[in-house]
Amino acid sequence: MITCYLRYQVPLDKLAEFEAYGAMWLDLVPRFGGVHHGYFLPSEGESDIALAIFSFPSLAAYEQYRKDAATDPGAQKAVDFARQTRCFIRYERSFFRPLLPKA
């Protein structure tokens, strides 16, 4: 399993737009074989950081998702929405492999 961690810088006046953008990806990632663990939005205090975490069975599966999403109308709608609304300034992407308790 590979888990992707995204850290976004979100303008405080664009939180509603960012939430709408995130909702699109919550529906999209599972369609491509991933598990979305959610978006984590600023709550208390003055933070402009939001997080997203999702997993795929392997790095190869993630790479296929990226390839398929590049031509998917729903994914393109989400990308276009982000460009039009400028709901985030930038993002950083990191990958992790989980260490889970043995069943």
Secondary structure, DSSP 8 states (H G I E B T S, - for coil): -EEEEEEEE--GGGHHHHHHHHHHHHHHHHHTT-EEEEEE---SSS--EEEEEEEESSHHHHHHHHHHHTT-HHHHHHHHHHHHHT--SEEEEEEE-------
